Amino acid sequence: MKSIPNEQIKLKGFLITLLGAILFSTKAIFIKLAFAGTKVDAVTLLSLRMLVALPFYIAAAIMSYRKPTNQPITKVQWVNIFLLGLLGYYISSLCDFIGLQFISAGLERLILFMYPTLAILINTFVFKTKLSKTQLAALVLTYLGIGIAYFGEMKIDTENPNFYYGSFMVFLCAATYSVYIVGTGKLVPKVGVTRFTANAMLAATAGIFIHFILTRSIHQITYSNTLLYYSLALGIVATVLPSFMISNGMKTIGINNVAVITSIGPVSTIIQAHFILHEPIFTEQLIGTILVIIGVLLIGRKAAIENS
């Protein structure tokens, strides 16, 4: 059987990660549309999102256990998968949904995308992972771009009484998600992309459902076709598909590369927010967008040409 060149594998990993990041960036748009078009609250919308995604992850988990080459998951790995799932898609997502009630989609994505920096810092200082010059340059460019756009948007929305609260909740989302990203990079090579992603999401779903049962009632939900459509979009387009894509990228091109490539997310969200939610685009956003794109292209070029 003819082997696939390493360069092609890494280019494929780059493209899959890039598409996953773009799909993930639609989440904020769907959430803002759902809040504006229905009477749903953050916990209920998050629960509906995971309810839609649940069958896909159950199916993925079942299929992953049918592979004869799989090694058994140890007790320590099970605990880590469970904790990372709760942290990355329950606590982190809840903070994000709450924050989006009070700030724009563009600002949410800019704050959230502090997480690649946090993830790389964790890898560098905790796990002693060495940064390449290309990764460092891309990291500086993307973070600088995000910072410029972020501070520009802060000047626009200062009249919002919940501006800082919403920003803080999204920052908590970024901080917890960065830990999830690092943990994912460590566990995926050991347990496999599909098994890890499916079980982590099942753990998160359990946490979300328990939260809903303890604080909400099914009878309080105001059902409508609009809410159904947004729940389906959140569950499939903005959750299931990108979660598997990002996990696959971590396996093929590495955690640090994925962390920088996914910085394209703010650019995608800002563009969508402008045309769909009619949020303004200003000079600082444009400057930040250019810097982020340059950083993403740098890391994409490295992923395409580097050997092993």
MITI-561629 format. One line per 2 residues: their letters; for each residue x, y, z of N, C-alpha, C, CB. Coordinates in steps of 0.1 Angstrom, whole numbers. Glycine has a CB too. Example, Ala and Ser with C-alpha at 12.3 -4.5 7.8 and 13.67 -1.06 7.14 Angstrom:
<pts>
AS> 132:-57:78:123:-45:78:132:-33:78:113:-45:90  128:-22:71:137:-11:71:129:0:79:141:-6:57
</pts>
This chain:
<pts>
MK> 8:-12:0:0:0:0:9:12:0:-10:0:12  6:22:-9:14:34:-11:12:43:1:11:41:-24
SI> 22:48:7:21:57:19:18:71:14:34:57:27  11:79:22:8:93:19:19:101:24:-6:97:26
PN> 25:110:16:35:119:20:32:127:32:39:128:9  42:129:41:39:136:53:35:150:51:52:136:62
EQ> 40:156:40:35:170:37:20:171:34:43:176:25  15:161:27:1:160:24:-8:158:37:-2:149:14
IK> -3:150:46:-10:148:58:-11:161:66:-3:137:67  0:168:67:0:180:75:-8:191:68:15:185:77
LK> -8:192:55:-16:202:48:-31:198:50:-13:202:33  -34:185:50:-48:181:52:-52:185:67:-50:166:50
GF> -43:183:76:-46:187:90:-48:202:92:-34:182:99  -40:210:84:-42:224:85:-55:228:79:-31:231:76
LI> -59:223:68:-72:226:62:-84:222:70:-73:220:48  -83:210:76:-94:205:85:-95:214:97:-91:190:89
TL> -84:218:103:-84:226:115:-90:240:111:-70:228:121  -86:245:100:-91:259:96:-106:258:94:-84:263:83
LG> -111:248:87:-125:247:85:-133:245:98:-129:236:76  -127:237:107:-133:235:121:-134:248:128:-125:225:128
AI> -123:257:127:-123:270:134:-134:279:129:-109:276:133  -136:279:116:-146:287:110:-160:283:114:-145:287:94
LF> -162:269:114:-175:264:119:-178:268:133:-176:249:117  -167:266:142:-168:270:156:-172:285:157:-155:267:163
ST> -167:293:148:-170:308:149:-184:311:146:-161:315:139  -192:302:140:-206:305:138:-214:304:151:-212:295:128
KA> -208:298:161:-216:296:174:-221:309:180:-207:289:184  -213:319:180:-217:332:186:-228:338:178:-205:342:187
IF> -228:336:165:-238:342:156:-252:335:159:-235:340:141  -252:322:160:-264:315:163:-270:318:176:-262:299:161
IK> -261:319:186:-265:322:200:-272:336:200:-253:322:210  -265:346:194:-271:360:194:-284:360:187:-261:369:188
LA> -285:353:176:-298:352:169:-309:345:177:-296:344:156  -305:335:185:-315:328:193:-319:337:205:-308:315:199
FA> -310:344:211:-314:353:222:-323:364:217:-302:359:228  -321:369:205:-329:380:199:-342:375:194:-321:386:188
GT> -343:363:189:-355:358:182:-364:349:191:-351:351:170  -359:345:203:-367:337:212:-366:342:226:-363:322:211
KV> -373:336:235:-372:340:249:-363:330:257:-386:340:255  -355:323:250:-346:313:257:-335:319:265:-340:304:246
DA> -332:312:276:-321:317:285:-308:309:282:-324:316:300  -297:313:288:-284:307:284:-283:292:288:-273:314:292
VT> -288:288:300:-287:274:304:-296:265:295:-292:272:319  -308:270:292:-317:262:283:-312:261:269:-331:269:283
LL> -307:272:264:-301:271:250:-289:262:249:-297:285:245  -280:262:260:-269:253:260:-274:239:261:-260:257:272
SL> -284:236:269:-289:222:270:-295:217:257:-300:222:281  -302:226:250:-308:222:237:-297:219:227:-317:233:232
RM> -286:227:227:-275:225:218:-269:211:220:-264:236:221  -267:207:233:-261:194:236:-271:183:234:-256:194:250
LV> -284:185:235:-294:175:232:-293:171:218:-308:180:236  -292:181:209:-291:179:195:-278:171:191:-291:192:187
AL> -267:175:198:-254:169:195:-253:155:201:-243:177:200  -260:152:212:-259:139:219:-259:127:211:-270:138:229
PF> -269:125:201:-269:112:194:-257:110:185:-281:112:184  -251:121:180:-239:120:172:-227:115:180:-235:133:166
YI> -226:120:193:-215:115:201:-217:101:207:-213:125:213  -229:98:209:-232:84:213:-228:74:202:-247:82:217
AA> -232:78:189:-229:69:178:-213:69:176:-235:75:165  -207:80:177:-192:81:176:-185:72:186:-187:95:176
AI> -190:73:199:-184:65:210:-186:50:207:-191:69:223  -198:46:202:-200:31:199:-191:27:188:-215:29:195
MS> -190:35:177:-181:31:166:-167:30:170:-183:41:155  -163:39:179:-148:39:183:-144:27:190:-146:52:191
YR> -154:20:197:-151:8:205:-151:-4:197:-161:7:217  -155:-3:184:-155:-15:175:-142:-16:168:-166:-14:165
KP> -133:-6:170:-120:-8:163:-111:-17:171:-113:6:162  -106:-28:164:-98:-38:172:-85:-33:176:-97:-50:163
TN> -80:-22:170:-67:-17:173:-66:-8:185:-61:-10:161  -78:-5:190:-78:4:202:-72:-2:214:-93:8:205
QP> -64:5:221:-60:1:234:-70:5:245:-46:7:238  -71:-3:256:-81:0:266:-77:13:273:-81:-11:277
IT> -88:21:276:-86:33:283:-84:31:298:-98:43:281  -74:36:304:-71:34:318:-80:42:327:-56:37:321
KV> -80:39:340:-89:46:349:-85:61:350:-88:40:363  -71:63:350:-67:77:350:-71:85:338:-51:78:352
QW> -70:78:326:-74:85:314:-89:88:314:-71:76:302  -97:78:319:-112:81:320:-115:93:329:-119:68:326
VN> -108:94:340:-110:105:349:-106:118:342:-102:104:362  -95:118:335:-90:130:328:-100:134:317:-76:128:322
IF> -105:124:309:-114:127:299:-127:133:304:-118:114:291  -132:127:316:-144:132:322:-142:147:327:-148:123:334
LL> -131:150:333:-129:163:339:-127:173:328:-116:163:348  -119:169:317:-117:178:306:-130:181:299:-107:172:296
GL> -139:171:297:-152:173:291:-160:183:299:-159:160:290  -161:182:312:-168:191:320:-162:205:319:-168:186:335
LG> -149:206:319:-143:219:319:-144:226:306:-128:218:322  -142:218:295:-141:224:282:-155:227:275:-133:216:273
YY> -165:219:278:-177:220:271:-189:222:280:-180:208:262  -187:222:293:-198:225:302:-195:239:309:-199:214:313
IS> -185:239:317:-182:252:324:-178:263:314:-170:250:334  -169:259:305:-165:269:295:-176:274:287:-154:263:286
SL> -184:265:281:-196:269:273:-206:277:281:-202:256:267  -208:273:293:-218:281:301:-214:295:303:-220:274:315
CD> -201:297:306:-196:311:308:-197:319:295:-181:310:312  -195:312:284:-196:318:271:-210:322:267:-191:309:260
FI> -220:314:270:-234:316:267:-239:328:276:-242:304:269  -234:328:288:-238:339:297:-232:352:293:-234:336:312
GL> -220:352:289:-213:364:284:-219:370:272:-199:362:282  -224:361:263:-230:366:250:-243:373:252:-231:354:241
QF> -249:372:264:-261:379:266:-258:394:268:-268:374:279  -246:398:270:-243:411:274:-233:418:265:-237:412:288
IS> -226:411:256:-216:417:247:-218:413:233:-201:414:252  -212:419:224:-214:416:209:-207:403:206:-209:428:201
AG> -211:397:195:-205:385:190:-190:387:186:-212:379:178  -187:399:180:-174:402:176:-164:403:188:-173:415:169
LE> -169:410:199:-161:412:211:-159:398:218:-167:422:220  -170:390:218:-169:377:225:-158:369:219:-183:370:224
RL> -158:369:205:-148:360:199:-134:365:201:-151:359:184  -132:378:202:-119:384:204:-114:380:218:-119:399:202
IL> -123:382:228:-118:378:241:-116:363:242:-129:382:252  -125:355:236:-123:341:237:-110:336:231:-135:334:230
FM> -106:343:221:-94:339:214:-81:344:220:-94:343:200  -82:346:233:-70:347:241:-65:333:245:-72:355:254
YP> -74:323:243:-71:309:247:-59:303:240:-83:301:246  -57:306:227:-45:300:221:-32:304:228:-44:304:206
TL> -31:317:232:-20:322:239:-19:315:253:-20:337:241  -30:313:260:-30:307:273:-26:292:271:-44:308:279
AI> -31:286:261:-27:272:258:-12:270:255:-36:266:247  -7:279:247:7:278:244:16:281:256:11:287:232
LI> 11:290:264:19:293:276:19:281:286:13:306:283  8:275:287:7:263:295:17:252:290:-7:257:296
NT> 16:250:277:25:240:271:40:243:273:22:238:256  43:256:271:57:261:272:62:260:286:58:275:267
FV> 55:266:296:60:267:309:57:255:319:55:279:315  46:248:316:42:236:324:48:223:318:27:235:325
FK> 47:222:305:51:209:299:64:211:292:40:204:290  70:223:292:83:225:287:84:223:272:94:217:294
TK> 73:226:264:73:224:250:81:236:243:59:223:244  90:233:234:97:243:228:90:249:216:111:238:223
LS> 89:263:215:83:270:204:93:272:193:77:283:209  88:269:181:96:272:169:95:287:166:92:264:157
KT> 105:292:158:105:306:155:92:310:147:117:310:147  88:301:138:75:304:131:63:304:140:73:293:120
QL> 62:295:149:51:295:158:51:308:167:51:283:167  63:312:171:64:324:180:60:336:172:78:325:185
AA> 65:337:159:61:349:151:46:349:148:69:349:138  41:338:145:26:337:143:18:340:155:23:323:137
LV> 23:335:166:16:338:179:16:353:182:23:331:190  28:360:180:28:374:183:19:382:174:43:379:181
LT> 19:378:161:11:386:151:-4:384:154:14:381:137  -8:371:157:-23:369:159:-27:375:172:-26:354:160
YL> -19:375:183:-23:380:196:-23:396:195:-14:375:207  -14:401:188:-13:416:186:-26:420:179:-1:420:179
GI> -29:413:168:-41:417:161:-53:416:169:-42:408:149  -55:405:176:-67:404:185:-67:415:195:-66:390:192
GI> -56:418:201:-55:429:211:-60:443:206:-42:430:217  -55:446:194:-58:459:187:-73:460:185:-50:461:174
AY> -79:449:179:-93:449:176:-101:449:189:-96:437:168  -97:442:199:-104:442:212:-105:455:218:-97:432:221
FG> -94:462:219:-94:476:226:-102:486:218:-80:480:228  -102:484:204:-110:493:196:-125:491:199:-107:490:181
EM> -129:479:200:-143:476:203:-147:480:217:-146:461:201  -138:480:226:-141:484:240:-146:499:240:-129:483:249
KI> -141:507:231:-144:521:231:-158:524:226:-134:529:222  -164:514:218:-177:515:213:-188:512:222:-178:507:200
DT> -186:502:231:-196:496:239:-195:499:254:-197:481:237  -189:510:257:-187:514:271:-200:518:279:-177:525:272
EN> -210:521:272:-223:525:278:-231:513:283:-231:533:268  -227:501:279:-234:489:283:-231:486:298:-230:477:274
PN> -241:486:307:-238:484:321:-232:470:325:-250:486:329  -235:461:316:-230:447:318:-218:443:310:-241:437:316
FY> -212:454:304:-201:452:295:-189:444:301:-196:465:289  -185:448:313:-173:442:319:-177:428:325:-168:451:330
YG> -189:427:330:-194:414:335:-194:404:323:-208:415:341  -200:408:312:-200:399:300:-186:395:296:-208:405:289
SF> -177:405:295:-163:403:291:-156:393:300:-156:416:290  -159:395:313:-152:386:323:-157:372:322:-155:391:338
MV> -170:370:319:-175:356:318:-169:350:305:-190:356:316  -167:357:295:-161:351:283:-146:349:285:-163:361:271
FL> -140:357:293:-126:355:296:-124:342:304:-120:366:305  -134:339:314:-134:327:321:-135:315:311:-145:326:332
CA> -144:317:301:-145:307:291:-132:304:284:-156:311:280  -125:315:280:-112:313:274:-102:306:283:-106:327:270
AT> -101:309:296:-92:303:305:-94:288:307:-92:311:318  -107:285:309:-110:271:311:-109:263:298:-125:269:316
YS> -112:269:287:-110:262:274:-96:260:270:-117:270:263  -87:269:275:-73:267:272:-67:254:279:-65:279:276
VY> -72:252:291:-68:239:298:-74:227:291:-74:240:313  -86:228:286:-92:217:278:-83:214:266:-106:220:274
IV> -79:225:259:-71:223:247:-58:216:249:-69:237:240  -51:220:260:-38:214:264:-41:199:267:-32:222:276
GT> -51:197:276:-54:183:279:-57:174:268:-65:183:290  -64:180:258:-68:173:246:-56:169:238:-77:181:237
GK> -46:178:237:-34:175:230:-26:164:236:-25:187:229  -27:162:250:-20:152:256:-27:138:256:-18:155:271
LV> -40:138:255:-48:126:256:-51:120:242:-60:128:264  -54:128:232:-58:123:219:-48:113:213:-59:135:210
PK> -35:115:214:-26:105:208:-26:92:216:-11:111:209  -31:92:228:-31:80:236:-44:72:234:-29:83:250
VG> -55:79:234:-68:72:233:-75:73:220:-77:78:244  -70:82:211:-77:84:198:-86:95:197:-84:71:194
VT> -87:101:185:-95:113:183:-109:111:186:-93:119:169  -115:101:180:-129:98:181:-133:95:195:-134:87:171
RF> -126:85:201:-129:81:215:-129:93:225:-120:70:219  -118:101:223:-116:112:233:-128:122:231:-103:119:231
TA> -130:127:219:-140:137:216:-154:132:220:-140:141:201  -158:120:216:-171:115:219:-173:114:234:-173:102:213
NA> -163:108:242:-165:107:256:-164:120:264:-155:97:261  -156:129:259:-155:142:266:-168:150:264:-143:150:260
ML> -174:149:252:-186:156:250:-198:149:257:-189:156:235  -197:136:259:-208:129:267:-207:133:281:-206:114:265
AA> -195:135:287:-193:139:300:-198:153:302:-178:139:304  -195:162:292:-200:176:293:-215:176:292:-194:184:282
TA> -221:168:284:-236:168:282:-242:163:295:-240:158:271  -236:154:302:-242:149:315:-242:161:325:-234:137:320
GI> -231:168:325:-230:180:334:-240:190:331:-216:186:334  -242:193:318:-252:203:314:-266:199:317:-250:206:299
FI> -269:186:315:-283:182:317:-286:182:332:-285:167:312  -276:178:341:-278:178:355:-280:193:360:-266:172:362
HF> -273:202:354:-274:216:357:-289:221:354:-264:225:350  -293:217:342:-307:221:337:-317:215:347:-309:216:323
IL> -316:202:350:-326:196:359:-327:202:372:-323:181:360  -315:207:378:-315:213:391:-320:227:391:-301:212:396
TR> -319:234:380:-322:248:380:-334:252:370:-310:256:376  -338:243:362:-348:247:352:-359:236:351:-342:249:338
SI> -369:239:344:-380:229:341:-383:229:326:-393:233:349  -386:217:321:-389:215:307:-401:223:304:-391:200:304
HQ> -411:224:313:-423:232:311:-421:247:309:-433:229:322  -409:252:313:-407:266:312:-402:270:298:-396:270:322
IT> -398:260:290:-393:263:277:-404:267:267:-385:251:271  -402:278:261:-412:283:251:-408:278:237:-413:298:251
YS> -414:267:233:-409:260:221:-414:268:208:-415:246:220  -406:268:198:-410:274:185:-401:268:174:-408:290:186
NT> -405:270:162:-397:265:151:-383:273:150:-404:267:138  -384:285:154:-371:293:154:-361:288:164:-375:308:158
LL> -366:284:176:-357:279:186:-352:265:182:-364:277:199  -360:257:175:-356:244:170:-345:246:159:-368:237:163
YY> -347:255:150:-337:257:140:-323:261:145:-342:268:129  -324:271:155:-311:276:161:-304:265:169:-314:288:169
SL> -312:256:176:-307:245:184:-300:235:175:-318:238:192  -306:232:163:-300:223:153:-287:229:148:-310:220:142
AL> -287:241:145:-275:248:139:-264:248:150:-278:262:135  -267:251:162:-257:251:173:-252:237:175:-263:257:185
GI> -261:227:175:-257:214:179:-248:207:168:-269:205:181  -252:209:155:-245:202:144:-234:210:138:-255:198:134
VA> -238:222:133:-228:230:125:-217:236:134:-236:242:118  -222:241:146:-212:248:155:-206:239:166:-219:260:161
TV> -210:227:167:-205:218:178:-200:205:173:-216:215:188  -208:196:167:-204:183:163:-193:183:153:-216:175:158
LP> -195:189:142:-186:189:131:-172:196:135:-191:197:119  -172:208:140:-159:214:144:-152:207:155:-161:228:147
SF> -159:201:164:-152:195:175:-144:183:171:-162:190:186  -149:175:161:-141:164:156:-130:169:147:-150:155:148
MI> -132:180:139:-122:186:131:-110:191:139:-128:197:122  -113:198:149:-102:204:158:-94:192:164:-108:213:168
SN> -101:182:169:-94:171:176:-85:164:166:-104:161:182  -90:162:153:-82:156:143:-70:164:140:-90:154:131
GM> -71:177:140:-60:186:137:-49:185:148:-65:200:136  -54:184:160:-44:182:171:-35:170:170:-51:182:185
KT> -41:159:164:-34:147:162:-24:148:151:-44:135:160  -28:155:140:-20:154:128:-10:165:127:-29:156:116
IG> -12:177:133:-3:188:132:2:194:145:-9:199:124  -4:189:156:1:193:169:-7:204:176:15:197:168
IN> -6:205:189:-14:214:197:-11:229:194:-13:211:212  2:232:194:6:246:192:2:251:178:21:247:193
NV> 3:243:168:-2:247:155:-17:249:154:2:236:144  -24:240:161:-39:242:161:-43:255:169:-45:230:168
AV> -35:257:180:-39:269:188:-37:282:180:-29:270:200  -27:283:171:-26:295:163:-35:295:151:-11:296:158
IT> -37:284:144:-46:283:133:-60:287:136:-46:269:126  -65:283:148:-78:286:152:-80:301:155:-82:278:164
SI> -69:309:155:-71:323:157:-78:330:146:-57:329:159  -80:323:135:-88:328:124:-103:330:128:-88:319:112
GP> -107:324:140:-120:325:145:-126:339:146:-121:318:157  -118:348:153:-123:362:154:-126:368:141:-114:370:162
VS> -117:366:131:-119:372:118:-133:367:112:-108:369:108  -135:354:112:-147:348:107:-159:354:114:-146:333:108
TI> -159:354:127:-170:359:135:-173:374:132:-168:357:150  -163:382:132:-165:396:129:-172:399:116:-151:404:129
IQ> -167:391:106:-173:393:92:-188:388:93:-166:384:82  -190:377:99:-204:372:100:-213:381:108:-204:358:106
AH> -207:386:119:-215:395:128:-219:408:121:-207:398:141  -210:412:112:-213:425:104:-224:423:95:-200:430:97
FI> -224:412:87:-234:410:77:-247:404:82:-228:401:66  -246:396:93:-258:389:98:-264:397:109:-255:375:102
LH> -256:401:119:-261:408:131:-260:423:129:-253:404:143  -254:428:119:-252:442:116:-244:449:127:-266:449:115
EP> -234:442:132:-224:448:141:-214:456:133:-217:438:150  -209:468:138:-200:476:130:-186:470:128:-199:490:136
IF> -180:473:117:-166:470:115:-158:483:115:-163:462:102  -148:484:123:-140:497:125:-125:495:122:-142:503:139
TE> -118:505:122:-104:505:118:-96:495:126:-98:519:119  -97:495:139:-90:486:147:-92:471:144:-93:488:162
QL> -105:468:140:-108:455:136:-101:451:124:-124:453:135  -101:460:114:-95:457:101:-80:455:103:-97:469:92
IG> -73:463:111:-59:461:114:-56:448:121:-53:473:123  -64:445:131:-63:432:138:-66:421:129:-73:432:150
TI> -75:422:120:-79:411:111:-67:408:102:-91:415:102  -60:418:96:-49:416:87:-38:409:95:-44:429:82
LV> -35:413:107:-24:406:115:-27:392:118:-22:414:128  -40:389:121:-44:375:124:-43:367:111:-59:375:129
II> -47:372:100:-46:364:87:-31:361:84:-52:372:76  -22:371:86:-8:368:84:-3:357:93:0:381:86
GV> -7:358:106:-3:347:115:-8:334:111:-7:351:129  -20:333:107:-26:320:103:-19:315:90:-41:321:100
LL> -16:323:81:-9:319:69:5:314:72:-8:330:59  12:320:81:25:316:85:25:302:91:31:325:96
IG> 15:299:100:15:286:106:10:276:97:6:287:119  1:280:87:-4:271:77:7:267:67:-15:277:69
RK> 16:276:64:27:273:55:36:263:62:35:286:51  39:265:75:47:256:83:41:242:83:50:262:97
AA> 28:241:85:22:228:86:22:221:73:7:230:90  22:229:62:22:222:49:36:217:44:17:232:38
IE> 47:224:49:60:220:44:69:213:54:67:233:39  66:214:67:75:207:76:75:192:75:72:212:90
NS> 86:186:78:86:171:78:87:166:92:99:166:70  80:155:94:78:149:107:80:158:119:88:138:108
</pts>
